[in-house]
């Protein structure tokens, strides 16, 4: 009887040791499972963090959520999204800077600016450094009577009569007294933007002016780097919208 009891105890101890070993093995396996192994069929997903332009929230089709939502909610953004000039402008850092601080929005709705942006003499003038230097020193409103007008005409490739006609026009006088224009004329981003053919091509379009004034578009531009936003838009399947 004693031997039988000893055998039973030995068997119970052996079973206990095996069970304990199994529990340790399972515990070790759980501790070595990698987070990405638990994702299974849903795959890896980047998590968007505010200020992290390298990772953006995307939907199930791979389109950035912010871009997709604006395509659905803004007819102007949807219409302009396929325009190569607009795509090019989105990649321009000068444009992004001016949209972010709202500086360009009001100017695009200014009637005088809209009149002048269509005139070749005004474009020649605003693409020249001498114009901005003179404006910074004397102000736009005093340009008509500046003794340096002849030199400015020469620098801009204009004859003096054409320049006098431009700066004495009602539209130029109105713009010269516009606070936004006075401030922007000293802004390097604006000076660079006025040299961009893409901006000039879009500036007189009502849909573009409307879009730049939309808070949702301003927020979108602020959430991306200029290069990234252009890339996200061009890589989105626009035929879905």
Buried (B, 14 or more C-beta within 10 A) or exposed (E): EEEEEEEEEEEEEEEEEEEEEEEEEEEEEEEEEEEEEEEEEEEEEEEBEEEEEEEBBBEEEEBBEBBBBBBEEBEBBBBBBEBEBBBBBBBBEBBBBBBBEEBBBBBBBBEBBBBBBEBEBBBBBBBBEBBBEBBEEBBBBEBBEBEBBEEBBEBBEBEEEBBBEBBEBEBBBBBBEBEBBBEBBEBEBBBBBBEBEBBBBBBBBEBBBBBBBBEBBBEBBEBBBBBBBBBBBBEBEEEEE
